[in-house]
Amino acid sequence: MNSPHSTGSGGGVFRQPKAVWAVAFACVVSFMGIGLVDPILPALSDQLHASPSNVELLFTSYLVVTAVAMLVTGWVSSRIGGKKTLIAGLILIVLFSAMAGSSDTIAQIIGFRAGWGLGNALFIATSLAVIVGAASGGFAGAIILYETALGVGIALGPLVGGLLGGISWRGPFFGVTALMAISLTATIVFLDKTPASPRRIGLTEPLRALRHRGLATVSAVAFFYNWAFFTVLAYSPFPMNLGIHELGFVFAAWGLLVAVFAVLVAPRLQARFGTARTQYANFLLMALDLLVIAVWTDHKPVLIVAVIVAGAFIGLSNTLMTQAVMQVSPVDRSVASAAYGFVRFIGGGLAPFAAGKLAAHFDDHAPFYVGAVALLAAIAVLASGHKLIGAADRQMQGGHGGDAEPAELERDEETGDLIAASLGE
């Protein structure tokens, strides 16, 4: 059995063709966009005279549009090919990030962030499939590389946002514009033309795919987990009451833990304890961390440390959830990614808006209590699919699941089809 870090092709996970590195670099910049605005949220609220709940719409518009647009990414990429879809997404990100930086009102920025989300959906849904197809090292190596890009992007986003935001709140937006323009050029030059899919994906396929138990279970878990994730990311800058640079350093440390635990720790824990068991412990510890944040929201040192520590739990979940959805999926990976992305980004998009409203109606503690409850809900949903996820783990590791596995799969025809389909891809 190969280890989580084995490549199967001899070159190592990080010895890749130029095309893979071009897409991976674009992934880094794309994921930078998630946390880039974090350090400037309080500044935007002050300088543009917007309430915290209105500023939170920068996340909501971006993520909800990303979620809905996920439903059409397979339809687009199966007709024009992966490279053209990536380029279209990158062009949209370049245009809308530049327009966001040129805006004068919070409403304009919110609108342009929505357009940015459309480009982000086209890029994110396609980039994973392109990396999986072009990377050396097989599926596990591609996931590690993708999660490395995600972790580096999330870590650098707040740091770059803090540094550029210290000059002007417009700086982070124009920074993304410049970096994405470089990514666009590298993708055009280094990525070979990808043919259109032999099968055209229908518009309703991602939604219909959610009828399958495994995909629906993992997606629902991701909904609740992302609610907690984006509550921490989007709302905690307000009670911290720090300057732009200080916020940038806090969330850079947070993002560093996201990257380390996503790339180095998650594969080892998954191999030793399995996806479900690792996630039970991870979600429970993260819920306790959010309770600490909720209780001591007014105590700045405790709040800062607890927010940074949350990065470790988020990094673990990012890798484990991405791998799980690809393994238990009964459909093409592009369709599974779109369906999963739709559900999880809906959770991530609604959480910041709800956090702002909860804080306005109650206090700054309330959003984090709700985030902790969301993680307990994630544990309950995950437990309902424990056997299915365990069977997928055993199949991924070479089918060493024992004699009980075939009987278990026979008792659930849909589950059997699901595992067989994921193996056959």
Buried (B, 14 or more C-beta within 10 A) or exposed (E): EBEBBBBEEEBEBBBBBEBBBBBBBBBBBBBBBBBBBBBBBBBBBEEBEBEBBBBBBBBBBBBBBBBBBBBBBBBBBBEBBBBBBBBBBBBBBBBBBBBBBBBEEBEBBBBBBBBBBBBBBBBBBBBBBBBBEBBBBBBBBBBBBBBBBBBBBBBBBBBBBBBBBBEBBBBBBBBBBEBBBBBBEBBEEBBEEBEEBEEEBEEEBBBEBBEBBBBBBBBBBBBBBBBBBBBBBBBBBBBBEBBBBBBBBBBBBBBBBBBBBBBBBBBEBBBEBBBBBBBBBBBBBBBBBBBBBBBBBEBEEBBBBBBBBBBBBBBBBBBBBBBBBBBBBBBBBBBBBBBBBBBBBBBBBBBBBBBBBBBEEEEBBBBBBBBBBBBBBBBEBBBEBBBBBBBBBBBBBEEEBEEEBEEBBEEBEEBBBBBEBBEEB
